[in-house]
Amino acid sequence: MKSLYFPSKIKVAVMLISGIFTIQKDNDKTVLGGSDGKLLECLAEKLNFEFEILTSSVGGSRYSNGVIGLVQKGEADMGLSVLSFSEERLEVVDFSNSYMALEKIL
């Protein structure tokens, strides 16, 4: 079976949101928290890659410096943190299958 290539280091754009993606420094070690933080750690371990975190305050669009814009412009390889699908976003980035669903109650 042929192995697929995966880079040894990637840049990941994220929004820091309590419970979803958090970063803490413990001495010289960076500790990720939240569901997406733990997901990134798991992916890095299983696919054997290192990552650099690029933070943004918004998910944004292709025209922003938000998570979507950073990925679309090639400044980040991947984006995480409660990103909703939209037609505009689907024109410029690929989404994975959903791994979490939030229920909205009116």
N, CA, C and O atoms as a GROMACS GRO file, in nm:
protein
  424
    1MET      N    1   0.084  -0.118   0.000
    1MET     CA    2   0.000   0.000   0.000
    1MET      C    3   0.088   0.124   0.000
    1MET      O    4   0.184   0.134   0.077
    2LYS      N    5   0.056   0.219  -0.086
    2LYS     CA    6   0.134   0.341  -0.098
    2LYS      C    7   0.098   0.440   0.012
    2LYS      O    8  -0.020   0.462   0.041
    3SER      N    9   0.200   0.501   0.074
    3SER     CA   10   0.177   0.602   0.176
    3SER      C   11   0.148   0.736   0.110
    3SER      O   12   0.209   0.771   0.009
    4LEU      N   13   0.054   0.810   0.167
    4LEU     CA   14   0.026   0.944   0.119
    4LEU      C   15   0.125   1.041   0.182
    4LEU      O   16   0.166   1.023   0.296
    5TYR      N   17   0.162   1.143   0.107
    5TYR     CA   18   0.253   1.245   0.158
    5TYR      C   19   0.177   1.341   0.249
    5TYR      O   20   0.066   1.384   0.217
    6PHE      N   21   0.237   1.374   0.361
    6PHE     CA   22   0.184   1.478   0.448
    6PHE      C   23   0.304   1.558   0.496
    6PHE      O   24   0.405   1.500   0.536
    7PRO      N   25   0.294   1.691   0.494
    7PRO     CA   26   0.411   1.773   0.532
    7PRO      C   27   0.451   1.752   0.678
    7PRO      O   28   0.369   1.711   0.760
    8SER      N   29   0.577   1.781   0.708
    8SER     CA   30   0.626   1.762   0.845
    8SER      C   31   0.590   1.880   0.935
    8SER      O   32   0.595   1.867   1.057
    9LYS      N   33   0.555   1.995   0.877
    9LYS     CA   34   0.513   2.110   0.955
    9LYS      C   35   0.406   2.186   0.877
    9LYS      O   36   0.419   2.208   0.757
   10ILE      N   37   0.299   2.226   0.948
   10ILE     CA   38   0.194   2.304   0.885
   10ILE      C   39   0.160   2.425   0.971
   10ILE      O   40   0.187   2.428   1.091
   11LYS      N   41   0.099   2.524   0.906
   11LYS     CA   42   0.049   2.642   0.976
   11LYS      C   43  -0.101   2.629   0.990
   11LYS      O   44  -0.171   2.599   0.894
   12VAL      N   45  -0.151   2.650   1.112
   12VAL     CA   46  -0.292   2.631   1.142
   12VAL      C   47  -0.351   2.763   1.192
   12VAL      O   48  -0.307   2.816   1.293
   13ALA      N   49  -0.451   2.815   1.121
   13ALA     CA   50  -0.521   2.937   1.162
   13ALA      C   51  -0.636   2.898   1.254
   13ALA      O   52  -0.713   2.806   1.224
   14VAL      N   53  -0.648   2.967   1.367
   14VAL     CA   54  -0.752   2.935   1.465
   14VAL      C   55  -0.810   3.062   1.526
   14VAL      O   56  -0.748   3.168   1.524
   15MET      N   57  -0.930   3.048   1.579
   15MET     CA   58  -0.989   3.148   1.666
   15MET      C   59  -0.981   3.091   1.807
   15MET      O   60  -1.013   2.975   1.830
   16LEU      N   61  -0.938   3.173   1.901
   16LEU     CA   62  -0.929   3.128   2.040
   16LEU      C   63  -1.066   3.146   2.104
   16LEU      O   64  -1.113   3.258   2.123
   17ILE      N   65  -1.130   3.033   2.136
   17ILE     CA   66  -1.264   3.033   2.194
   17ILE      C   67  -1.264   2.932   2.309
   17ILE      O   68  -1.230   2.816   2.290
   18SER      N   69  -1.302   2.978   2.427
   18SER     CA   70  -1.304   2.892   2.545
   18SER      C   71  -1.385   2.764   2.517
   18SER      O   72  -1.498   2.771   2.467
   19GLY      N   73  -1.328   2.651   2.548
   19GLY     CA   74  -1.394   2.522   2.528
   19GLY      C   75  -1.376   2.466   2.387
   19GLY      O   76  -1.399   2.348   2.364
   20ILE      N   77  -1.336   2.551   2.292
   20ILE     CA   78  -1.317   2.506   2.154
   20ILE      C   79  -1.168   2.500   2.120
   20ILE      O   80  -1.118   2.396   2.077
   21PHE      N   81  -1.096   2.611   2.140
   21PHE     CA   82  -0.952   2.614   2.113
   21PHE      C   83  -0.887   2.712   2.209
   21PHE      O   84  -0.915   2.832   2.204
   22THR      N   85  -0.801   2.662   2.295
   22THR     CA   86  -0.729   2.748   2.389
   22THR      C   87  -0.580   2.713   2.384
   22THR      O   88  -0.541   2.601   2.349
   23ILE      N   89  -0.499   2.811   2.421
   23ILE     CA   90  -0.354   2.791   2.427
   23ILE      C   91  -0.306   2.840   2.562
   23ILE      O   92  -0.338   2.952   2.604
   24GLN      N   93  -0.229   2.758   2.629
   24GLN     CA   94  -0.167   2.796   2.756
   24GLN      C   95  -0.020   2.761   2.751
   24GLN      O   96   0.019   2.662   2.689
   25LYS      N   97   0.060   2.840   2.818
   25LYS     CA   98   0.203   2.811   2.831
   25LYS      C   99   0.227   2.749   2.968
   25LYS      O  100   0.186   2.805   3.069
   26ASP      N  101   0.292   2.635   2.970
   26ASP     CA  102   0.329   2.568   3.095
   26ASP      C  103   0.480   2.550   3.091
   26ASP      O  104   0.532   2.458   3.028
   27ASN      N  105   0.551   2.642   3.161
   27ASN     CA  106   0.697   2.652   3.150
   27ASN      C  107   0.732   2.681   3.004
   27ASN      O  108   0.692   2.785   2.952
   28ASP      N  109   0.805   2.595   2.939
   28ASP     CA  110   0.841   2.616   2.798
   28ASP      C  111   0.753   2.537   2.703
   28ASP      O  112   0.777   2.534   2.582
   29LYS      N  113   0.650   2.473   2.756
   29LYS     CA  114   0.564   2.388   2.674
   29LYS      C  115   0.431   2.457   2.645
   29LYS      O  116   0.372   2.520   2.733
   30THR      N  117   0.384   2.445   2.522
   30THR     CA  118   0.254   2.497   2.483
   30THR      C  119   0.151   2.386   2.500
   30THR      O  120   0.170   2.275   2.451
   31VAL      N  121   0.042   2.417   2.572
   31VAL     CA  122  -0.062   2.318   2.597
   31VAL      C  123  -0.191   2.367   2.530
   31VAL      O  124  -0.240   2.476   2.559
   32LEU      N  125  -0.243   2.285   2.439
   32LEU     CA  126  -0.367   2.318   2.371
   32LEU      C  127  -0.484   2.260   2.449
   32LEU      O  128  -0.475   2.151   2.507
   33GLY      N  129  -0.594   2.333   2.451
   33GLY     CA  130  -0.714   2.286   2.518
   33GLY      C  131  -0.835   2.304   2.428
   33GLY      O  132  -0.825   2.359   2.319
   34GLY      N  133  -0.949   2.258   2.475
   34GLY     CA  134  -1.072   2.266   2.398
   34GLY      C  135  -1.082   2.152   2.298
   34GLY      O  136  -0.983   2.083   2.273
   35SER      N  137  -1.198   2.135   2.241
   35SER     CA  138  -1.221   2.022   2.149
   35SER      C  139  -1.133   2.030   2.025
   35SER      O  140  -1.077   1.929   1.984
   36ASP      N  141  -1.121   2.148   1.964
   36ASP     CA  142  -1.038   2.160   1.844
   36ASP      C  143  -0.890   2.156   1.876
   36ASP      O  144  -0.810   2.108   1.795
   37GLY      N  145  -0.851   2.204   1.993
   37GLY     CA  146  -0.711   2.194   2.035
   37GLY      C  147  -0.668   2.050   2.052
   37GLY      O  148  -0.560   2.010   2.008
   38LYS      N  149  -0.754   1.970   2.115
   38LYS     CA  150  -0.724   1.828   2.133
   38LYS      C  151  -0.728   1.754   1.999
   38LYS      O  152  -0.649   1.662   1.977
   39LEU      N  153  -0.820   1.795   1.909
   39LEU     CA  154  -0.824   1.735   1.775
   39LEU      C  155  -0.693   1.761   1.702
   39LEU      O  156  -0.637   1.669   1.642
   40LEU      N  157  -0.643   1.884   1.706
   40LEU     CA  158  -0.516   1.916   1.639
   40LEU      C  159  -0.401   1.836   1.697
   40LEU      O  160  -0.318   1.784   1.622
   41GLU      N  161  -0.395   1.823   1.829
   41GLU     CA  162  -0.290   1.741   1.891
   41GLU      C  163  -0.297   1.596   1.846
   41GLU      O  164  -0.194   1.533   1.818
   42CYS      N  165  -0.418   1.542   1.838
   42CYS     CA  166  -0.437   1.404   1.795
   42CYS      C  167  -0.394   1.386   1.649
   42CYS      O  168  -0.323   1.290   1.616
   43LEU      N  169  -0.434   1.478   1.562
   43LEU     CA  170  -0.395   1.471   1.420
   43LEU      C  171  -0.243   1.479   1.406
   43LEU      O  172  -0.183   1.404   1.329
   44ALA      N  173  -0.181   1.571   1.481
   44ALA     CA  174  -0.036   1.588   1.473
   44ALA      C  175   0.038   1.462   1.517
   44ALA      O  176   0.138   1.424   1.457
   45GLU      N  177  -0.013   1.399   1.620
   45GLU     CA  178   0.050   1.276   1.669
   45GLU      C  179   0.034   1.162   1.567
   45GLU      O  180   0.131   1.093   1.536
   46LYS      N  181  -0.088   1.143   1.517
   46LYS     CA  182  -0.114   1.030   1.426
   46LYS      C  183  -0.052   1.050   1.288
   46LYS      O  184  -0.008   0.953   1.225
   47LEU      N  185  -0.047   1.176   1.240
   47LEU     CA  186   0.009   1.203   1.108
   47LEU      C  187   0.154   1.250   1.115
   47LEU      O  188   0.216   1.279   1.013
   48ASN      N  189   0.207   1.257   1.237
   48ASN     CA  190   0.348   1.289   1.260
   48ASN      C  191   0.389   1.422   1.198
   48ASN      O  192   0.479   1.427   1.114
   49PHE      N  193   0.323   1.530   1.241
   49PHE     CA  194   0.362   1.663   1.195
   49PHE      C  195   0.368   1.761   1.312
   49PHE      O  196   0.306   1.740   1.416
   50GLU      N  197   0.444   1.867   1.292
   50GLU     CA  198   0.450   1.978   1.386
   50GLU      C  199   0.361   2.088   1.330
   50GLU      O  200   0.329   2.088   1.211
   51PHE      N  201   0.321   2.182   1.416
   51PHE     CA  202   0.235   2.289   1.368
   51PHE      C  203   0.272   2.422   1.431
   51PHE      O  204   0.327   2.428   1.541
   52GLU      N  205   0.241   2.527   1.357
   52GLU     CA  206   0.254   2.664   1.405
   52GLU      C  207   0.113   2.722   1.409
   52GLU      O  208   0.038   2.707   1.313
   53ILE      N  209   0.078   2.787   1.518
   53ILE     CA  210  -0.057   2.843   1.534
   53ILE      C  211  -0.058   2.989   1.491
   53ILE      O  212   0.026   3.068   1.534
   54LEU      N  213  -0.153   3.024   1.406
   54LEU     CA  214  -0.179   3.163   1.368
   54LEU      C  215  -0.318   3.198   1.423
   54LEU      O  216  -0.416   3.135   1.385
   55THR      N  217  -0.326   3.296   1.510
   55THR     CA  218  -0.455   3.328   1.571
   55THR      C  219  -0.524   3.442   1.497
   55THR      O  220  -0.461   3.531   1.440
   56SER      N  221  -0.656   3.435   1.498
   56SER     CA  222  -0.741   3.538   1.439
   56SER      C  223  -0.859   3.560   1.533
   56SER      O  224  -0.896   3.471   1.610
   57SER      N  225  -0.918   3.677   1.526
   57SER     CA  226  -1.033   3.705   1.611
   57SER      C  227  -1.165   3.672   1.542
   57SER      O  228  -1.271   3.678   1.604
   58VAL      N  229  -1.159   3.638   1.412
   58VAL     CA  230  -1.281   3.607   1.337
   58VAL      C  231  -1.258   3.490   1.241
   58VAL      O  232  -1.145   3.460   1.204
   59GLY      N  233  -1.369   3.424   1.202
   59GLY     CA  234  -1.362   3.322   1.098
   59GLY      C  235  -1.339   3.389   0.963
   59GLY      O  236  -1.256   3.346   0.884
   60GLY      N  237  -1.416   3.496   0.940
   60GLY     CA  238  -1.395   3.581   0.825
   60GLY      C  239  -1.435   3.523   0.691
   60GLY      O  240  -1.500   3.419   0.682
   61SER      N  241  -1.393   3.593   0.588
   61SER     CA  242  -1.421   3.554   0.451
   61SER      C  243  -1.290   3.555   0.374
   61SER      O  244  -1.183   3.577   0.431
   62ARG      N  245  -1.298   3.532   0.246
   62ARG     CA  246  -1.177   3.529   0.165
   62ARG      C  247  -1.106   3.663   0.159
   62ARG      O  248  -0.988   3.669   0.127
   63TYR      N  249  -1.176   3.770   0.190
   63TYR     CA  250  -1.118   3.904   0.182
   63TYR      C  251  -1.062   3.953   0.315
   63TYR      O  252  -1.016   4.067   0.323
   64SER      N  253  -1.067   3.872   0.417
   64SER     CA  254  -1.027   3.917   0.551
   64SER      C  255  -0.897   3.849   0.593
   64SER      O  256  -0.844   3.763   0.523
   65ASN      N  257  -0.848   3.890   0.708
   65ASN     CA  258  -0.736   3.822   0.771
   65ASN      C  259  -0.786   3.723   0.875
   65ASN      O  260  -0.713   3.684   0.965
   66GLY      N  261  -0.913   3.682   0.862
   66GLY     CA  262  -0.969   3.580   0.948
   66GLY      C  263  -0.918   3.443   0.907
   66GLY      O  264  -0.835   3.431   0.817
   67VAL      N  265  -0.968   3.341   0.973
   67VAL     CA  266  -0.924   3.204   0.948
   67VAL      C  267  -0.940   3.168   0.800
   67VAL      O  268  -0.847   3.115   0.740
   68ILE      N  269  -1.055   3.196   0.742
   68ILE     CA  270  -1.079   3.161   0.601
   68ILE      C  271  -0.983   3.236   0.509
   68ILE      O  272  -0.925   3.177   0.418
   69GLY      N  273  -0.966   3.366   0.532
   69GLY     CA  274  -0.876   3.446   0.449
   69GLY      C  275  -0.732   3.399   0.457
   69GLY      O  276  -0.663   3.396   0.356
   70LEU      N  277  -0.686   3.362   0.577
   70LEU     CA  278  -0.549   3.313   0.593
   70LEU      C  279  -0.526   3.184   0.514
   70LEU      O  280  -0.420   3.165   0.454
   71VAL      N  281  -0.626   3.095   0.515
   71VAL     CA  282  -0.614   2.970   0.439
   71VAL      C  283  -0.620   2.999   0.290
   71VAL      O  284  -0.539   2.948   0.213
   72GLN      N  285  -0.716   3.082   0.248
   72GLN     CA  286  -0.734   3.113   0.106
   72GLN      C  287  -0.609   3.179   0.046
   72GLN      O  288  -0.573   3.151  -0.068
   73LYS      N  289  -0.544   3.267   0.124
   73LYS     CA  290  -0.424   3.337   0.074
   73LYS      C  291  -0.298   3.252   0.083
   73LYS      O  292  -0.191   3.294   0.039
   74GLY      N  293  -0.308   3.131   0.141
   74GLY     CA  294  -0.193   3.043   0.152
   74GLY      C  295  -0.103   3.074   0.271
   74GLY      O  296   0.006   3.018   0.282
   75GLU      N  297  -0.147   3.164   0.360
   75GLU     CA  298  -0.068   3.196   0.478
   75GLU      C  299  -0.084   3.089   0.586
   75GLU      O  300   0.000   3.078   0.675
   76ALA      N  301  -0.192   3.011   0.578
   76ALA     CA  302  -0.215   2.897   0.668
   76ALA      C  303  -0.253   2.778   0.581
   76ALA      O  304  -0.314   2.792   0.475
   77ASP      N  305  -0.216   2.660   0.629
   77ASP     CA  306  -0.248   2.536   0.556
   77ASP      C  307  -0.383   2.481   0.594
   77ASP      O  308  -0.445   2.406   0.518
   78MET      N  309  -0.430   2.517   0.712
   78MET     CA  310  -0.552   2.459   0.767
   78MET      C  311  -0.615   2.558   0.863
   78MET      O  312  -0.544   2.638   0.926
   79GLY      N  313  -0.747   2.554   0.876
   79GLY     CA  314  -0.816   2.640   0.971
   79GLY      C  315  -0.904   2.557   1.063
   79GLY      O  316  -0.964   2.458   1.021
   80LEU      N  317  -0.913   2.599   1.189
   80LEU     CA  318  -0.996   2.531   1.290
   80LEU      C  319  -1.072   2.636   1.370
   80LEU      O  320  -1.035   2.753   1.373
   81SER      N  321  -1.178   2.594   1.434
   81SER     CA  322  -1.253   2.672   1.533
   81SER      C  323  -1.390   2.715   1.485
   81SER      O  324  -1.406   2.825   1.432
   82VAL      N  325  -1.487   2.631   1.501
   82VAL     CA  326  -1.628   2.663   1.480
   82VAL      C  327  -1.650   2.742   1.351
   82VAL      O  328  -1.703   2.853   1.355
   83LEU      N  329  -1.609   2.686   1.240
   83LEU     CA  330  -1.627   2.753   1.111
   83LEU      C  331  -1.751   2.698   1.044
   83LEU      O  332  -1.760   2.578   1.017
   84SER      N  333  -1.845   2.785   1.017
   84SER     CA  334  -1.967   2.740   0.950
   84SER      C  335  -1.948   2.742   0.799
   84SER      O  336  -1.871   2.822   0.745
   85PHE      N  337  -2.021   2.653   0.732
   85PHE     CA  338  -2.019   2.646   0.587
   85PHE      C  339  -2.099   2.763   0.531
   85PHE      O  340  -2.204   2.797   0.585
   86SER      N  341  -2.050   2.824   0.425
   86SER     CA  342  -2.130   2.923   0.351
   86SER      C  343  -2.091   2.911   0.204
   86SER      O  344  -1.984   2.858   0.172
   87GLU      N  345  -2.176   2.959   0.118
   87GLU     CA  346  -2.148   2.952  -0.026
   87GLU      C  347  -2.020   3.027  -0.059
   87GLU      O  348  -1.938   2.979  -0.137
   88GLU      N  349  -2.003   3.146  -0.001
   88GLU     CA  350  -1.883   3.225  -0.027
   88GLU      C  351  -1.757   3.151   0.019
   88GLU      O  352  -1.657   3.150  -0.052
   89ARG      N  353  -1.761   3.091   0.136
   89ARG     CA  354  -1.645   3.019   0.187
   89ARG      C  355  -1.614   2.895   0.104
   89ARG      O  356  -1.498   2.862   0.081
   90LEU      N  357  -1.718   2.826   0.058
   90LEU     CA  358  -1.698   2.706  -0.023
   90LEU      C  359  -1.634   2.736  -0.158
   90LEU      O  360  -1.578   2.647  -0.222
   91GLU      N  361  -1.641   2.861  -0.202
   91GLU     CA  362  -1.577   2.900  -0.328
   91GLU      C  363  -1.425   2.907  -0.316
   91GLU      O  364  -1.355   2.899  -0.417
   92VAL      N  365  -1.373   2.921  -0.194
   92VAL     CA  366  -1.229   2.944  -0.179
   92VAL      C  367  -1.155   2.843  -0.092
   92VAL      O  368  -1.033   2.836  -0.100
   93VAL      N  369  -1.225   2.765  -0.010
   93VAL     CA  370  -1.159   2.664   0.073
   93VAL      C  371  -1.238   2.534   0.070
   93VAL      O  372  -1.358   2.534   0.040
   94ASP      N  373  -1.171   2.426   0.101
   94ASP     CA  374  -1.236   2.296   0.115
   94ASP      C  375  -1.263   2.270   0.263
   94ASP      O  376  -1.178   2.298   0.347
   95PHE      N  377  -1.379   2.219   0.293
   95PHE     CA  378  -1.414   2.184   0.430
   95PHE      C  379  -1.404   2.034   0.448
   95PHE      O  380  -1.428   1.957   0.354
   96SER      N  381  -1.368   1.991   0.568
   96SER     CA  382  -1.372   1.849   0.601
   96SER      C  383  -1.517   1.811   0.627
   96SER      O  384  -1.606   1.896   0.626
   97ASN      N  385  -1.540   1.685   0.650
   97ASN     CA  386  -1.671   1.644   0.698
   97ASN      C  387  -1.692   1.705   0.836
   97ASN      O  388  -1.596   1.726   0.910
   98SER      N  389  -1.814   1.732   0.870
   98SER     CA  390  -1.844   1.788   1.002
   98SER      C  391  -1.803   1.690   1.111
   98SER      O  392  -1.826   1.569   1.099
   99TYR      N  393  -1.743   1.742   1.215
   99TYR     CA  394  -1.708   1.657   1.329
   99TYR      C  395  -1.774   1.707   1.457
   99TYR      O  396  -1.753   1.651   1.565
  100MET      N  397  -1.855   1.813   1.445
  100MET     CA  398  -1.926   1.866   1.560
  100MET      C  399  -2.050   1.940   1.507
  100MET      O  400  -2.047   1.998   1.399
  101ALA      N  401  -2.156   1.936   1.583
  101ALA     CA  402  -2.278   2.009   1.545
  101ALA      C  403  -2.325   2.088   1.666
  101ALA      O  404  -2.333   2.036   1.777
  102LEU      N  405  -2.358   2.214   1.643
  102LEU     CA  406  -2.413   2.299   1.747
  102LEU      C  407  -2.560   2.318   1.716
  102LEU      O  408  -2.597   2.347   1.603
  103GLU      N  409  -2.642   2.303   1.816
  103GLU     CA  410  -2.787   2.319   1.797
  103GLU      C  411  -2.826   2.462   1.832
  103GLU      O  412  -2.790   2.514   1.938
  104LYS      N  413  -2.899   2.524   1.742
  104LYS     CA  414  -2.946   2.659   1.765
  104LYS      C  415  -3.094   2.654   1.801
  104LYS      O  416  -3.175   2.600   1.726
  105ILE      N  417  -3.127   2.709   1.915
  105ILE     CA  418  -3.266   2.706   1.962
  105ILE      C  419  -3.317   2.849   1.965
  105ILE      O  420  -3.255   2.937   2.025
  106LEU      N  421  -3.430   2.871   1.900
  106LEU     CA  422  -3.489   3.006   1.899
  106LEU      C  423  -3.595   3.021   2.005
  106LEU      O  424  -3.655   3.128   2.018
   0.00000   0.00000   0.00000
